């Protein structure tokens, strides 16, 4: 699969980016080089190779999951700049 200018324009639209014509040509070349590099992976013989799950042979020693109360609700509300009875009020960040 080759990347062309239309594909770069579509990706730019979806990611809300703007590029001039020179940048589009450069990005097209870069993306095609990346795809060529990834395509080389299909030529590697992986027959009989186990998937790598852990970087080390040792298993990680996990700590016990213990619930520890570090701050009470009233302490948290006391430090809040804006609150409503039992909740901290924050500005709206999503418009839809």
Secondary structure, DSSP 8 states (H G I E B T S, - for coil): ----HHHHHHHHHHTT----HHHHHHHHHHHHHHHHHHHHGGGS--TT------SSSS------------S-HHHHHHT-SSEETTEE--------
